[in-house]
Amino acid sequence: MNKDLQEDFNRIGLDNFTFGIIDLLEPKEDTKMDYTDDLKMLEEIWIEKLQPFDENGYNKRKIIR
């Protein structure tokens, strides 16, 4: 859930957004494989590459303490 994204979507509508696939995770032969860690890693890689913060997107920067 992302409150800011949802508000903009509701306000300006679907036609003002573009959605696309930026990467694919190839399935393993093991049908019971848990892909949670692989998906988190891909998300981190793409967030680092795209820097979708502030005016470039809806992600929030992580606060390092």
C-alpha positions as CSV (number, residue, x, y, z in Angstrom):
1,M,0.0,0.0,0.0
2,N,1.2,3.5,-0.9
3,K,-1.0,6.3,0.2
4,D,0.6,9.0,-2.1
5,L,0.4,6.7,-5.1
6,Q,-3.2,5.8,-4.4
7,E,-4.2,9.5,-4.0
8,D,-2.6,10.4,-7.3
9,F,-4.1,7.5,-9.1
10,N,-7.6,8.4,-7.8
11,R,-7.1,12.1,-8.6
12,I,-5.5,11.9,-12.1
13,G,-6.6,8.4,-13.2
14,L,-5.2,5.3,-14.9
15,D,-4.4,7.0,-18.2
16,N,-1.7,9.1,-16.5
17,F,0.3,6.1,-15.3
18,T,2.5,3.6,-17.1
19,F,3.0,0.1,-15.9
20,G,5.6,-2.3,-17.2
21,I,7.7,-5.3,-16.4
22,I,11.3,-4.4,-15.6
23,D,12.7,-7.8,-14.7
24,L,11.7,-11.5,-14.6
25,L,12.5,-14.1,-12.0
26,E,13.0,-17.4,-13.8
27,P,11.3,-20.3,-12.0
28,K,13.4,-23.1,-10.5
29,E,12.7,-26.8,-11.1
30,D,11.6,-27.2,-7.5
31,T,7.9,-26.3,-7.6
32,K,7.9,-25.6,-3.8
33,M,10.7,-23.0,-4.1
34,D,10.2,-19.9,-1.9
35,Y,11.1,-16.9,-3.9
36,T,10.7,-14.3,-1.1
37,D,14.4,-13.6,-0.8
38,D,15.0,-13.5,-4.5
39,L,12.2,-11.0,-5.0
40,K,13.4,-8.8,-2.2
41,M,16.9,-8.8,-3.8
42,L,15.5,-7.9,-7.2
43,E,13.5,-5.1,-5.7
44,E,16.6,-3.7,-4.0
45,I,18.6,-3.9,-7.2
46,W,15.9,-2.0,-9.2
47,I,15.4,0.6,-6.4
48,E,19.1,1.3,-6.5
49,K,19.2,1.6,-10.3
50,L,16.0,3.7,-10.7
51,Q,16.2,5.8,-7.5
52,P,12.4,6.2,-7.5
53,F,12.2,8.8,-4.8
54,D,10.7,12.3,-4.5
55,E,9.7,13.6,-7.9
56,N,11.0,10.4,-9.6
57,G,8.6,8.0,-7.9
58,Y,6.7,7.0,-4.9
59,N,9.2,5.0,-2.9
60,K,10.4,6.3,0.5
61,R,14.1,6.5,1.4
62,K,15.1,4.2,4.2
63,I,16.2,5.9,7.3
64,I,19.5,4.5,8.5
65,R,20.0,4.9,12.2
